[in-house]
Amino acid sequence: MPESNKRKWLKNAVFYQVYPTSFYDSNNDGIGDICGITQKLNYIEGLGCNGIWINACFESAFRDGGYDVIDYYKVDHRLGSNNDLAELFKNAHKKGIKVILDLVAGHTSDQCNWFNQSSKLEKNEYSDYYIWTDNVWDNESEYKMINGVTERNGNYIINFFAFQPALNYGFANPTKPWQKHYTDKSFEKIHNQMIDIIEFWLSMGADGFRVDMASSLIKGDITGEANAWLWNKLLTQVRKKYPDAIFISEWSYPSTAVTKAGFDIDFMIHIRGDGYNSLFRYENDVKAYGPYDGQSYFRKNSSTSFKIFADEYLSFLGELNETGYISIPSGNHDLSRISINRTDEEIITALAFVLTIKSVPFIYYGDEIGMRYIKGLSKDGGYDRTGSRTPMQWNNQKNKGFSIADATYLPVHFDERYTVENQNNLSNSILSYCKELIKLRKTHSALSADSTIKFVSGYEDDILIYSRKSSDEEVMIFLNCKGIKKSIAHKNKNFSVLSSLNAKVDNQTIEFNNAGYIIVSLG
């Protein structure tokens, strides 16, 4: 497990992901902010989450939703101030909640002062902060380049959009004169810069970072070994001073990110492989991140095999060998909402999986109430991702309680069923079940991220069955993902039902009448 004893809280962690511009508007300008998150800490605590991941919040041009950083040492003015963030840390800690920030380490905005200086014709201290060719005519490269827009005689590599110049950490296998090997001593400066940024926010009270595109820093790194070397170096240095800091990677290759790079958690998500997509994100009507469309496993009448996920997942667990954790989130800011084309029962069943599988769960804000995806939106470089970033729906007052401003930066969904206020009053709501499931996870050792998992059913069976086991208890989970009526015989007379939806158990059978689940303790 992770080295620091204090980081062992991760085995019982449940994170809540907050997209800050969309969570709660505290100053009535139509945009969510840091103070708004602070004001809603009671809600996050009541949900049962003991960790928060806040999406990009540093000063930004917001041409890519904050992932084009201008100043790493300053909270963006739309969201508040550094003091506001420090207050959030302090108030969250009083409630036993850790706060993780988002670090975009691979690129900046083209409005960042580092880039403005690097773009100058004269050599200066920032000249090598970014990847430049030797002249503007050298554009035969496998990398996306921008040329002819600065006074510097060279082209610069970008990581994603045209306004996101890639920071220079070197190349795994240099092939051109303007490429240096990643171990070159000249990169110490950018290494130290990133360490300084991390330690700046940790000193203010942040508990760690989720790292955006963690495997993208060193170019040409096909195996991931070079980027693992880099992160291991940076994190080892930071942990000399901050041994309890948490680091989570967007890598989607846990065996490299955790065992070699030194991250505590890696997301098993849409950016590599089919496993995660096959569970939740094979969609017919909205672009899905994956090689093809189809019916997600967690959908009624789906023909998708659980084997697609299980093969990847079990392989990753085996490679990790208990050195750290995988996270299988309900969703995130880059994906269509988990609610798309799903009934409430299907959403609850999917959440039951997220909260009982061997993983450190992350709940994307609004998924706990089944918030809808809004089609046809594009804002701040979100494009088709924007529909998953709309304002949180708190109640049925103006703008669903998100803001009292006359206009919000994104529209609020109209459906009154999917608000916190409405679902708080319903015992069978998505929110009520989500709270119950989180409570179960935190009170039963068999459901912790350290406990074992064994898939009992076949991957093609109608009902997915798996066992979670710790040193002192065993819990069985039965998930009816396909919404069929089904009876399952059992011979265990020590069943104790912990939670269920559309299922009941007697001395001989478990009966399902729709999509749902049952979680039982074997004593």
matplotlib code that plots the C-alpha trace (Angstrom):
import matplotlib.pyplot as plt

x = [0.0, 1.1, 4.1, 2.7, 0.6, -1.5, -2.2, -3.9, -7.2, -7.4, -8.7, -11.9, -12.0, -14.9, -14.1, -16.5, -15.4, -16.4, -16.3, -16.0, -17.7, -20.8, -21.2, -22.5, -22.5, -21.8, -21.5, -24.4, -22.4, -23.8, -20.5, -19.7, -16.8, -14.5, -16.6, -19.6, -17.8, -17.0, -20.7, -21.7, -19.3, -22.1, -23.7, -20.6, -20.1, -23.7, -23.3, -20.5, -17.5, -14.2, -12.3, -12.9, -11.2, -11.6, -11.1, -8.7, -8.9, -5.7, -5.7, -6.6, -7.8, -10.6, -10.4, -10.2, -12.2, -9.2, -6.8, -4.9, -3.1, -1.7, -0.5, 0.0, 0.3, -3.0, -6.7, -8.6, -10.5, -13.8, -13.5, -12.2, -8.8, -6.0, -7.4, -10.7, -9.0, -7.1, -10.3, -11.8, -8.9, -9.3, -13.1, -12.9, -10.2, -12.5, -14.9, -12.3, -12.4, -9.3, -9.0, -7.2, -6.4, -5.8, -2.3, -1.8, 1.9, 2.3, 1.3, 0.2, -1.8, -0.1, -1.0, 1.3, 4.2, 6.6, 5.5, 5.5, 9.2, 10.0, 8.6, 11.0, 13.9, 16.5, 17.6, 16.3, 15.6, 12.4, 13.7, 13.8, 10.6, 8.8, 9.6, 10.8, 12.3, 15.4, 13.6, 10.2, 10.9, 11.5, 7.9, 8.3, 7.4, 5.1, 4.0, 1.4, 3.1, 2.2, 4.4, 4.7, 2.9, 5.8, 9.0, 11.1, 12.5, 11.0, 7.8, 6.4, 4.7, 1.2, -0.3, -4.0, -5.5, -3.5, -3.3, -1.7, 2.0, 3.8, 6.3, 9.7, 10.6, 12.6, 12.3, 12.5, 14.3, 15.6, 15.9, 16.4, 18.9, 16.2, 15.3, 17.1, 17.1, 14.8, 17.7, 19.6, 20.6, 19.0, 15.6, 16.3, 14.9, 11.4, 11.5, 12.2, 9.5, 6.8, 8.0, 7.8, 4.2, 3.1, 4.8, 3.3, -0.3, 0.6, 1.9, -1.4, -3.3, -4.0, -3.8, -2.5, -3.1, -4.8, -2.4, -3.9, -2.5, 0.3, 1.8, 2.2, 5.2, 8.1, 7.6, 8.0, 7.6, 5.8, 6.3, 5.6, 9.0, 10.4, 7.4, 7.3, 11.0, 10.1, 7.1, 8.9, 11.7, 9.3, 7.0, 10.0, 11.3, 7.9, 7.3, 10.6, 8.8, 5.1, 5.0, 1.2, 0.5, -1.9, -1.1, -3.7, -2.9, -4.8, -2.8, -5.2, -2.4, -2.1, 0.7, 3.0, 1.4, 1.4, 4.2, 6.7, 5.7, 4.7, 1.1, -1.3, -4.2, -4.6, -7.9, -9.1, -11.0, -11.8, -8.4, -6.9, -8.5, -12.2, -12.8, -14.3, -16.2, -17.8, -19.4, -20.9, -19.9, -20.9, -23.5, -25.7, -26.7, -23.7, -20.1, -18.4, -14.6, -13.7, -13.2, -16.8, -20.4, -22.7, -24.7, -23.1, -23.0, -24.9, -28.0, -31.2, -31.1, -27.4, -25.4, -22.0, -19.9, -18.5, -15.4, -14.2, -13.9, -12.9, -9.9, -8.3, -9.3, -8.0, -4.8, -4.2, -5.0, -2.5, 0.2, -0.4, 0.1, -1.4, 1.1, -1.6, -5.1, -7.3, -10.2, -13.3, -15.3, -19.0, -17.9, -15.9, -15.9, -14.6, -17.4, -21.1, -23.2, -23.8, -27.5, -27.8, -30.6, -30.7, -33.6, -33.2, -32.9, -30.1, -28.2, -28.5, -27.3, -24.3, -23.5, -23.8, -21.0, -18.8, -19.2, -18.6, -16.0, -12.3, -11.4, -11.3, -14.6, -15.0, -18.6, -18.8, -20.9, -24.6, -24.3, -25.6, -28.9, -28.9, -28.3, -29.0, -26.6, -27.6, -27.0, -26.0, -23.8, -20.2, -18.5, -14.9, -13.5, -15.7, -17.4, -19.5, -18.1, -20.0, -23.3, -21.8, -20.6, -23.9, -24.8, -25.6, -29.3, -29.9, -33.6, -36.6, -36.0, -34.4, -31.7, -32.3, -30.7, -27.3, -27.4, -29.8, -28.2, -30.5, -28.1, -25.8, -22.7, -24.3, -28.0, -29.6, -31.6, -35.3, -36.2, -37.5, -37.0, -33.3, -32.6, -31.0, -34.0, -36.5, -34.5, -33.6, -37.3, -37.6, -36.5, -36.2, -34.3, -30.9, -29.5, -30.9, -29.5, -26.1, -25.9, -26.8, -24.2, -21.4, -22.3, -22.1, -18.7, -17.3, -18.7, -17.9, -14.2, -15.0, -15.9, -12.7, -10.2, -7.8, -10.1, -10.1, -12.5, -13.6, -16.1, -18.4, -20.7, -19.7, -19.0, -22.0, -24.4, -27.6, -26.7, -23.2, -22.1, -18.9, -17.5, -15.6, -13.6, -11.6, -10.0, -13.2, -16.1, -17.4, -19.9, -21.6, -22.9, -25.6, -26.2, -29.1, -27.8, -30.0, -33.4, -34.6, -36.8, -34.7, -34.5, -31.1, -31.0, -28.7, -28.0, -26.4, -28.7, -26.5, -27.5, -28.0, -29.3, -27.3, -29.0, -31.2, -33.1, -35.8, -34.6, -35.5, -34.1, -35.5, -33.9, -33.5, -33.6, -32.8, -35.5, -35.1, -38.0, -36.1, -32.7, -31.3, -29.0, -28.7, -25.7, -25.6, -23.2, -22.2, -21.5]
y = [0.0, 3.6, 4.3, 7.0, 5.6, 8.8, 8.0, 4.8, 6.7, 6.1, 2.6, 4.0, 7.1, 8.2, 11.3, 13.9, 15.6, 19.3, 21.3, 24.6, 26.9, 24.7, 23.8, 26.8, 30.6, 32.4, 36.0, 36.0, 36.5, 33.3, 31.4, 28.9, 29.7, 28.5, 30.1, 28.2, 24.9, 26.0, 26.8, 23.4, 21.4, 20.2, 18.6, 16.8, 15.6, 14.5, 12.5, 10.6, 11.7, 12.4, 13.6, 16.3, 16.7, 20.2, 20.6, 23.2, 26.4, 28.4, 31.6, 30.6, 32.0, 29.4, 28.4, 24.8, 25.0, 26.1, 23.5, 26.3, 27.8, 31.4, 31.5, 28.3, 30.4, 32.2, 31.2, 32.4, 35.6, 34.0, 31.5, 33.8, 34.2, 32.3, 33.2, 31.7, 28.4, 28.4, 28.9, 26.0, 23.8, 24.8, 24.3, 21.0, 19.7, 20.5, 18.1, 15.4, 16.1, 16.1, 18.5, 17.6, 20.2, 19.7, 20.1, 20.6, 19.9, 19.1, 22.5, 26.0, 28.7, 30.6, 33.6, 32.4, 34.7, 31.7, 31.3, 35.0, 35.1, 31.8, 33.2, 36.1, 36.2, 36.9, 34.0, 34.2, 32.0, 30.7, 30.0, 26.2, 25.9, 24.8, 22.5, 24.6, 23.5, 25.2, 27.2, 27.7, 25.5, 22.5, 21.2, 17.6, 16.0, 13.5, 16.2, 18.9, 22.2, 25.9, 28.2, 31.7, 33.3, 34.5, 36.4, 33.4, 31.5, 28.1, 26.1, 25.0, 21.7, 21.7, 19.1, 19.5, 22.7, 25.3, 27.6, 24.9, 24.9, 21.8, 22.3, 20.8, 17.8, 16.2, 13.1, 9.5, 8.9, 12.1, 12.0, 15.7, 18.4, 20.4, 17.3, 16.5, 13.3, 13.6, 12.9, 16.0, 18.2, 21.2, 20.0, 20.4, 23.9, 22.9, 19.9, 22.3, 24.7, 21.9, 20.9, 24.5, 24.8, 21.6, 22.6, 26.1, 24.7, 22.0, 24.6, 26.5, 23.3, 21.3, 17.6, 16.6, 16.7, 14.9, 15.2, 16.0, 13.9, 12.6, 10.4, 13.2, 15.2, 13.4, 13.0, 9.8, 7.7, 4.7, 2.4, 5.0, 4.3, 7.8, 9.6, 7.1, 8.0, 11.7, 11.5, 9.2, 11.8, 14.7, 12.9, 11.5, 15.0, 16.4, 13.7, 14.4, 17.5, 16.4, 12.7, 12.6, 14.3, 12.3, 12.1, 10.7, 10.3, 10.6, 7.8, 4.9, 2.4, 1.7, -0.7, 2.1, 5.0, 3.5, 0.9, 2.8, 6.5, 6.6, 7.8, 6.6, 6.1, 5.8, 6.2, 3.3, 5.4, 6.1, 7.2, 3.7, 0.4, -0.6, -1.7, 1.4, 2.4, -1.0, -0.6, 2.9, 4.7, 2.8, 5.2, 5.4, 9.1, 10.9, 10.6, 8.1, 8.0, 4.6, 2.9, 2.0, 2.5, -0.1, -0.9, -0.3, -3.3, -1.3, -1.0, -3.1, -5.7, -5.1, -7.7, -6.3, -8.8, -8.0, -9.8, -6.7, -4.9, -7.8, -8.8, -5.3, -4.8, -8.0, -7.7, -4.2, -5.5, -8.3, -5.9, -3.5, -6.3, -4.1, -1.2, 1.3, 1.8, 1.9, 4.3, 3.5, 6.8, 7.3, 9.8, 13.0, 16.4, 14.8, 12.2, 12.1, 11.7, 8.3, 9.0, 9.1, 6.8, 5.1, 4.7, 5.7, 1.9, 1.5, 4.5, 3.2, -0.2, 1.4, 3.4, 0.3, -1.2, 1.9, 2.0, -1.8, -2.8, -2.9, 0.6, 4.1, 5.6, 9.1, 10.5, 13.2, 16.0, 15.5, 11.8, 11.2, 12.8, 11.5, 14.9, 14.9, 15.5, 18.6, 18.2, 20.9, 23.0, 24.2, 26.6, 27.3, 24.7, 22.0, 21.1, 17.9, 17.6, 20.8, 19.0, 17.2, 20.4, 22.2, 23.8, 21.6, 21.3, 22.1, 22.9, 24.1, 27.7, 30.1, 28.4, 25.2, 26.9, 27.2, 31.0, 33.9, 35.7, 36.5, 34.5, 31.6, 30.8, 27.5, 26.6, 24.7, 21.5, 22.0, 18.5, 19.1, 15.4, 15.7, 18.1, 17.6, 19.0, 16.8, 13.6, 14.3, 13.8, 10.5, 7.2, 5.5, 8.3, 8.0, 10.3, 8.2, 5.0, 6.7, 7.9, 4.4, 2.8, 5.2, 4.6, 0.8, 1.2, 3.2, 0.9, -2.5, -3.5, -6.0, -3.1, -1.2, -0.7, -3.1, -6.0, -8.8, -9.3, -12.4, -12.6, -15.5, -15.4, -16.0, -12.9, -13.7, -14.5, -12.4, -11.5, -10.2, -11.6, -10.9, -11.3, -8.8, -10.2, -8.7, -10.5, -10.3, -10.4, -11.3, -9.4, -10.6, -8.2, -9.3, -6.8, -7.1, -4.9, -6.1, -5.5, -9.0, -11.0, -13.7, -16.1, -17.3, -20.2, -20.1, -22.4, -19.9, -19.4, -16.6, -14.0, -10.6, -8.0, -4.7, -2.9, -3.7, -2.4, -4.4, -7.6, -9.7, -12.8, -15.7, -18.9, -20.4, -17.7, -14.2, -12.7, -9.7, -8.1, -5.2, -3.6, -3.4, -5.0, -6.7, -6.6, -9.2, -10.0, -13.6, -13.0]
z = [0.0, -0.2, 2.0, 4.4, 7.2, 7.0, 3.3, 4.4, 4.7, 0.9, 1.5, 2.8, 0.7, -1.4, -3.6, -4.9, -8.1, -8.3, -11.6, -9.8, -12.4, -12.2, -8.5, -6.6, -7.2, -4.0, -5.4, -7.9, -11.1, -12.7, -12.3, -9.6, -7.4, -4.5, -1.8, -3.3, -2.7, 0.9, 1.5, 0.2, 2.4, 4.6, 1.6, 0.6, 4.1, 4.4, 1.2, 2.9, 0.8, 2.6, -0.4, -3.0, -6.3, -7.7, -11.5, -12.8, -10.8, -11.5, -13.6, -17.1, -20.4, -20.1, -23.7, -22.5, -19.3, -17.1, -18.6, -20.3, -17.3, -17.3, -13.7, -11.6, -8.4, -8.6, -8.4, -11.4, -10.7, -11.9, -9.0, -6.3, -4.6, -3.1, 0.3, -0.7, -1.5, 1.7, 3.6, 1.7, 2.8, 6.4, 6.6, 4.7, 7.1, 10.1, 8.6, 7.9, 4.1, 2.0, -1.0, -4.1, -6.8, -10.5, -11.9, -15.7, -15.9, -19.6, -21.1, -20.4, -22.1, -24.9, -22.7, -19.9, -19.2, -19.5, -23.1, -23.9, -22.8, -24.6, -27.8, -28.0, -30.4, -27.8, -25.6, -22.0, -19.0, -20.4, -23.9, -23.3, -21.2, -24.4, -27.3, -30.3, -33.6, -34.8, -37.5, -38.9, -41.9, -39.8, -39.7, -40.7, -37.4, -35.9, -33.4, -33.9, -34.4, -34.6, -36.7, -37.9, -35.0, -32.9, -33.5, -32.6, -35.5, -34.8, -34.5, -31.1, -30.3, -28.8, -26.6, -27.5, -28.8, -30.7, -27.6, -25.4, -26.0, -24.6, -21.8, -22.5, -20.5, -23.3, -25.5, -24.8, -28.1, -29.7, -33.5, -34.4, -33.3, -31.4, -29.3, -26.1, -24.1, -21.0, -18.6, -19.8, -16.9, -18.7, -17.6, -13.9, -14.1, -15.3, -12.9, -10.0, -11.3, -11.0, -7.6, -6.5, -7.7, -6.0, -2.7, -2.9, -2.8, -0.3, 2.0, 1.8, 2.9, -0.3, 0.3, -3.1, -6.8, -9.6, -12.6, -16.0, -18.9, -16.6, -19.3, -21.9, -20.5, -22.1, -25.8, -27.8, -24.7, -26.1, -23.1, -20.4, -18.7, -19.3, -17.9, -15.0, -14.3, -14.3, -12.0, -9.6, -9.4, -8.8, -6.3, -4.3, -3.9, -2.9, -0.3, 1.5, 2.7, 2.4, 3.0, 3.3, 0.0, -2.3, -6.1, -8.6, -12.2, -15.4, -17.1, -17.3, -17.0, -13.3, -13.4, -14.7, -13.0, -9.5, -9.3, -11.3, -11.3, -7.6, -7.9, -5.1, -7.5, -11.3, -13.0, -15.2, -17.6, -21.3, -22.5, -22.9, -23.6, -23.8, -20.3, -18.8, -21.9, -22.1, -18.7, -19.1, -22.2, -25.4, -26.5, -29.6, -29.5, -28.0, -29.0, -26.7, -26.0, -27.5, -30.8, -31.5, -30.4, -28.8, -25.8, -22.5, -20.0, -17.4, -19.5, -19.8, -22.6, -23.2, -25.1, -24.1, -22.2, -18.8, -19.9, -21.8, -18.5, -16.3, -18.3, -18.2, -14.5, -13.2, -15.1, -13.6, -10.1, -10.6, -11.8, -8.9, -6.4, -3.6, -4.1, -4.7, -6.0, -9.1, -9.4, -11.5, -11.4, -12.1, -14.7, -15.2, -17.0, -20.2, -20.5, -21.3, -18.1, -16.8, -16.8, -20.6, -21.7, -18.3, -16.0, -12.3, -11.5, -14.0, -12.6, -9.1, -10.2, -11.9, -8.8, -6.7, -8.8, -8.6, -4.8, -4.2, -6.7, -5.5, -6.3, -4.8, -6.0, -7.4, -7.8, -10.4, -9.1, -10.0, -10.7, -7.3, -8.3, -11.9, -13.5, -17.2, -20.1, -22.2, -25.9, -28.2, -25.9, -26.4, -24.0, -22.9, -25.3, -24.0, -27.3, -26.8, -23.2, -22.2, -21.7, -18.7, -17.1, -16.5, -13.2, -10.2, -9.5, -5.8, -5.7, -7.8, -7.2, -9.7, -11.8, -9.7, -6.7, -8.4, -8.7, -8.3, -11.3, -14.2, -16.5, -15.8, -17.8, -18.9, -19.0, -16.1, -16.9, -16.5, -15.0, -11.4, -10.5, -10.5, -7.7, -4.3, -2.5, -4.3, -3.9, -0.2, 0.5, -1.3, 0.2, -3.1, -5.0, -6.6, -3.9, -1.1, -2.5, -3.2, 0.5, 1.7, -0.5, 0.6, 4.2, 3.6, 2.0, 4.9, 7.6, 6.2, 5.9, 3.2, 0.9, 1.4, -1.4, 0.4, 0.6, -2.0, -4.9, -6.7, -9.5, -8.8, -11.8, -15.4, -17.5, -19.7, -16.9, -16.5, -13.0, -12.1, -8.8, -6.9, -3.5, -1.4, 1.6, 4.4, 7.4, 9.4, 7.0, 3.5, 1.5, -1.7, -4.4, -6.9, -9.8, -12.2, -14.9, -17.7, -15.9, -16.3, -13.9, -12.4, -9.4, -8.1, -5.8, -2.8, 0.2, 2.6, 5.6, 7.1, 4.6, 6.1, 3.6, 3.8, 0.9, -2.1, -5.0, -6.8, -5.1, -2.2, -0.5, 1.4, 2.7, -0.7, -3.4, -4.4, -6.7, -9.0, -10.9, -12.6, -12.8, -9.3, -6.8, -3.5, -1.1, 1.6, 4.4, 5.0, 8.6]

ax = plt.figure().add_subplot(projection="3d")
ax.plot(x, y, z, "-o")
ax.set_aspect("equal")
plt.show()
